[in-house]
Amino acid sequence: MIQSPLNYTGGKYKLLPQLLPLFPKDTDVFVDLFCGGCNVGINVAARRVVYNDSNSRLCRLYRTFRELGKEKVLDGIYGIIEEYGLSLVSRYGYGYYGCDSGRGLASYNREGFLRLRADYNRGQGEEAFRDVMLYVLIVYSFNNQIRFNREGEYNLPVGKRDFNRRMEQKLIRFIDRLREQDCSFSCLDFRDFDVSGLTSRDFVYADPPYLITCATYNEQGGWNETAERELLAFLDGLTSRGVPFALSNVLRSKGRENGILLGWLAENADRYRCLPLDYSYANSNYQTKDRVSASEEVLIVNYGGQVGYGGQKGPDL
């Protein structure tokens, strides 16, 4: 399994052993409609993969990774680390920076990180260089998260860690797989994604922001009841066209339930299957006391019969 180099909220890496066997086999075009960290699309067996996300910065970053290749990307990363005076414990150790693993590296990296963040937000440098700047910002930011304010500026504070060997290896493997795949990137709201060319041999995977959970992608009105209903209508449209889909979502979480989704499932009980998944997210918010809460995570599909990644029967709509 290839793991995303981004610590993207809601990433499905840990769920892949459960998800992949439930997908149709022998897929021509796999559409990762809300690709996020790309954990799913990077691991599917399909002739072609289309990565889509409404976050244009993510799409550009992945394109840059693929176009530049690992050597140039790594040269850019290490050049930025040196230019902004950021730490590199894997090379020099904590003592070199007057820090230790317990307290972390925030005190040492804060000044350089803020300069890097300011330069990135000012739009300094060529586009490909700015994409690599964004990756370095993510690596050196709090919890390696991704967040932009209403003005489109990256606004997370400095974190405790830096670019280590494990991150480097994840990045290398990810870029290698991207360059091996027949893939493309689109930056569209799902409502604008053109499905007219898709057939029953293609497959759409939708992993939208979850309406009843709290995450950075739900800030600033990023996902609401209107978007939820319009996505479900979009999926109904795929079914009408004979295109297989799978939807990741949660029915209930922390005492809340998704009434819109539950109602849609009840109305379409003869068309869709709701498959339970066994996973609890470890919440990255240190202020959350219930860090592993029981969420009713499911995969909803519009195909029946046996499905399988490993040679079983494909979808029957």
N, C-alpha and C positions, 0 to 999 in steps of 0.2 A: 504494500500500500504506500502511495505517495501522500505525504502530509503537506498541507499548505504552509508556505513560509510566513503567512500572516495569522495572527491570533484573532481571527474574525469571530465576533459574537454569534453564537448559534451554528458554528461550523459543525459539519456532520462527520468528521473523521472517525470518532469513536462509534458511530452508528453504522459505518460502512459494512461490517460483517453481517449486519441484519438487513441493510437496504439492498445491497447488490444482488443477493439471491432472489429478491422479490421483483427485480426489473426484468422486462422482456429480454430475451437473447436475440442475437442476429439483428441488431439495430443499424439502420443506415445513418440517420442523423439523430444525434442526441442533443436536445436543447436544454441547457442548464439555465432556466429562465431567470432565477435570482442567484447568480453564481457565487456572489460573496467571496469567500476565500478559495473557491474552486475545488474544495475537497472531493466533491462528487464527480464533477466532470473530468477531473484529471485521472480518475481511476476506472472509468467505465470502459467497456469493450464496445466501441461503436466505430463505424467507418469514418464518421466525421462528427466533431463536437462543436456546437455553437455556444459560446459563453456570453450570456447577456446580464447586464446589471445597469441600473439607473445611475449608479455612481460613476461618473466619467473618469474620475481620478483612478479608480480601480482598473477600469478597462484599459486606460493608457499605460498603467504600470505593467499589466500583464503583456500588452503588446510590446512594450519596451524590453521586458525580460526575454520574450521570444525572438525579437529582432536582433538584439545585441548579443545574446548568448552569455553563458556563465562567466567566461573569462573577462569580457568587457564590463559586465555588471559588477563582478567582484573587484576589478580594478577601480571602478567608480566608487564603490562602497568604501574601500580602504583609503582612497584619495580623500573622500569627504571626512572620514574619521580623523585623518591626519590634519586636514585643513582647518577643522573646527576644534582641534585639540581634545577630542573625545577619548575615553578610555578604551583599552583593548586588553582586558585581563587575560585572555587566552594566550597572549604573547608575552606580557610583562608581569602578570600577577597583581594581586590586590595591594601588596606592600608598596609597589612602585608609585601608586596613586595616594598613598596614605589612607587607604580604606580597608575594610574587611567585608567578608561575605554576609555577615549579619546585618550591618548597617547599610550595606550596598554602596552604590557609586553616585547617587544623586548629588551629593554635595560637590563632588569633583566635576561632574558633567554639566551642572546646571547652566553655567555661563555659556559654554560652547553650544549646548542644546538650544538655548534661547536665541543665540545668534543664527543658528541654522534654521530654526523655526521662522524667525523674522525674514531671513533671506528667501526662504521657500514661499512664504505668504506674500512677499513683494513680487514674486514671479521672476526671480533672478535666474539667469542661465537658460540654455536651450531646453526644449521640452524633455528630451530623453534624460538629460542631466537632472532636471527637476523631478522626474519620476524616481530616479535613484535617490535623490534627496528625501523624497517622501518615504521611501522604504527605510532609510537610515533613521528618520524621525520616528517612525513606528517602532523600530527596534529599541530606540533609546527613550521612548516615552513610557508613561505609567501603564503597567500591565501590557505593554505592546499593543495598545488599543488604537482604533481609528475613529477620530471624531472631528467634525468641522462645525464651526458656528454658522449663524445665519448669513454672514458675509462671505462664507466659503473659505474661511481661514482655519488652518489646523490649529487646535487650541488645547491639546492635552499638555500637562506638565511633564517634566523630566521623570524618568523611572529609576529603579535601583540597579538594573542590569545593563549589559552591553552586548555587542555582537560576538557570540561565542561559536565554538566549533560545531555544536549541534545545530544552531541556526544556519550556519554556512552549509552544512550537509543537506539540510532540508531544502534550502534555496537551490543548491546544485541539482538535486534530484528532481525538483519541481521544474526548473528550467529545461533540463534534459527531456523530461516527458512532454512539456509543451512543444518543444522543437521536433519531437518524434510524431506527435499527433497531427492529423489533418484537422486543424481547428481554425476558428475565426472568432472575433469579438465584436459584439454590438452593445451600444450604450443607449438603451431605450427603456422607457416605462413599459411594463408588460402590456398595457392597453394599446401600445403602438407597435408591438411586435407582430410582424406579418407571418401568419400561419398558412397562408393560401397555398404555399408550395409543399406543405407537409402531407405525408401519406400514412397509411396504416403500418408501414415499415419503419417509421420514425417514432420518436418518443420524447415527450416533454416532461421534465422534472421541475416541479415548482416547490421552492423552499422559501416562502415569503416571510417577512417579519411576522411574529406571532402577536395577534391582537391583544391577548390577555397576559402577556409577559412584559417585563421591563428590561429594556436594553438600549444602547446608544442609538440603534437604528429606529427606535420608536420615539425618540426625542423630536421636538419641534414639529409635531404633527406628521411625522413621516409615514405612519400607517394608521388608518382609522376604519370605522365601520363601512364607509362608502367604498374604500379600496378593497376591503374584504369581500363585500358583495360583488363588486365588479370582477374580482379575480375568479370567484366561483362561477359567474356567468361566462367568463373567458374559458374556463375548463369545460363547462357545459357545451360551449361552442366547439371545442376540440372533439368531444364525444360525438356531436352531430356530424362532424367531418370524418369520423372513423379513426381519429388519431389517438393512440394510447397516451395516457398521462399518469403521473403519480404526484400526489400532494403530501408534503410533510407539514404537520401541524400538531397543536396540542388541543385536546378537547376540554381539559380541566387543569388548573394549576393554582396552587396556593389558595384554595378556597373559591376561586373564580372559575366560571365556565364560559365557553364560547358558544353562546346561544345561536348566533348566526350559522356557524358551522354545523352544530347539532341539528338545527332545523333543516338545513340543506341536505344533510345525510338522511334524515327521516323522509324527506320528500323524494329522495332518489335511491331508496333502499333497494329497488329492483335493478338499478344501473351501476351502483358503486359499492365497492367493498372497503371496509375500514379494518386495517390490520394493525394490531397493537405492537408497539416496540418497547423494549426494555432499556430505558435510559433515564438518568436523572442528571441534570446539569449541575456542575459545581459552580455556583455563582461567584463571579470574580469581584463582586462588590464587597469589600471588607466590612461594610456596615450591616450587611445582611446576616442576621443570626442563623436563620434556617438556610444554611448554605447548600444542602442537598435536599431539595423539596420534591415530594412525589408529584410529578407531572404526568398526565396521561397523554403520552406522545404516541402518535399514530401515523400510518402511511395509508392514504386513501387512493385507490386505483379504480380505473374504469375498464379493466380487463379481467377476465375470469379464467377458469381452468387452471392448469399448472403454469406457473411462471418460473423462470429460472435463468440464472447467469451461467449455469454449468451444463447446458445441453438439454434442458427440459423443454416442454412445449412453450411456444411463444403466446402472445396475447390473442384472446378471442373477445372482440368487442360485442 
